[in-house]
Amino acid sequence: MRPETISRKVHCSRIVMTDQDKLYRCLSKHLKNLSTKGNWRTPLGILVTLIVAITTSSFKSILGINSDTWLAVSVIAGLTVLFWFMRSFCRDLRSRDVEDVIEDIIDDIAWSRIDFKKRKMKK
């Protein structure tokens, strides 16, 4: 890549020092904000498949279970997946962007270092 095609934002140039334990705790705390992004795709795919199956199938009695029971099982499965989809989609709307989470992690690490210095000075 040519240098003129690379653009980079530099917010500030501060050096943050921390130990492995603090970094691990901070990353673990913020991981839940990133892990829900895009989780709604799986239930949506299953829901579409169930809707197609329910609307195009003619259920038959098999394994000693009548056709109405098979239809009821499919509809209950569809409603369950619909609930799963809505829950996942709402969580995705509330989750934060990667850049915001990274800023929070940096701030948490920097502030924990400042708090440590303040506590050390008080002693």
N, C-alpha and C positions, 0 to 999 in steps of 0.2 A: 504494500500500500504506500501511496505517496503521502508525505507529511501533511499536505494541504487537505487531504481527504479525512484525516483523523481529527475529530473534535473531542475535547475532553473538558469536563467541568471540574474545576477545583473549587470546592466550597471554602475550605480553609486548610491551612497547613499546620495542624497540631499533631504532636506525637503523643500517643496514648500508650502507656506501659501498664501491663497487668499480668497476673499469673494465670496459669492454665486452668485452675479451679474456678476462678471468677469468670473467665471467658466461657467455660463449659456451662456454668449456671446461667449466665446471661443468654447464651445461644439456646439452651434448653427452654428457657422462659419464653423466648420469642419464636421458637420453632412452630408452635401451634398457630401463629398468625399466618404462616406460609403454607402449612400442610393442608389447608382446606381449599386452596385455589384449584378450581377445575374439577373438584370431586363430584359435581353434578352431572358430568357426562355419562358416567356408568349407569346411574339409575335412569337417565333419559333414554339411553339405548335399550335397556331392558323394558322400559315402559312402552316404547314404540313397538317393540317386538310383541309384547303381550297384547297391545291394542289390535295389531294386525292379526294375531292369532285368534283372538276372541271374535273379531268381526268376520273373519273369513272361514272359520272352522265350523263344521257340523259335528258336535260332540256325539260320541256313540258310547254305549255301555260296554265296559271292558273291565276285567279283573273283578267282576262282581259289583262294580260301582256304576250306577246309572248315569245317563248323560247330563241330567240336571245338576248332579253333584259335581261332575267335572267342570261344568260351566261356572258353578258357584266357587269352586276352588280357584279357577282362573281369574274370576272377577275379584276375589279377595286378594289374590296375589297382585293383581293390577293396582288395587287400592293401596296395598302396602308399599308397593314400589312408587306410587304417586306421592305418598307421604314422604318416603325417603328422598325423592327428587326435590320436593318443595323445601324440605329441611336443608338439604345440601346446597340448593340454590340460594336460600336466604343466608346461609353461613358464608357463601362465596361473596355475596353482596356486602357483607359486613367485614370481610377480611381485608387486609391492607396490602398495598403494593410492596414489592421487594425493596424499592428505594426507601420507603418510609420505615420499614422494619430495620434496614441497615442503619439508618440515621438513629433510630431508637437504641439499637445495640451500641453504637458508638457513644451516644449520650450516656447510656447506662454505665458503660465501662469508664468513661471520663468522670462522671459524677461520683461513681463509687471510689475512684482514686482520690478525688477532692475530699469526699467525706472521710476517707481513711486519714488523709493529711490533717484534717480538722480535729479528728479524734486523737491523733497522735500529739498534736500541739496542745490539747487541753490537759494531757497527763503531766 
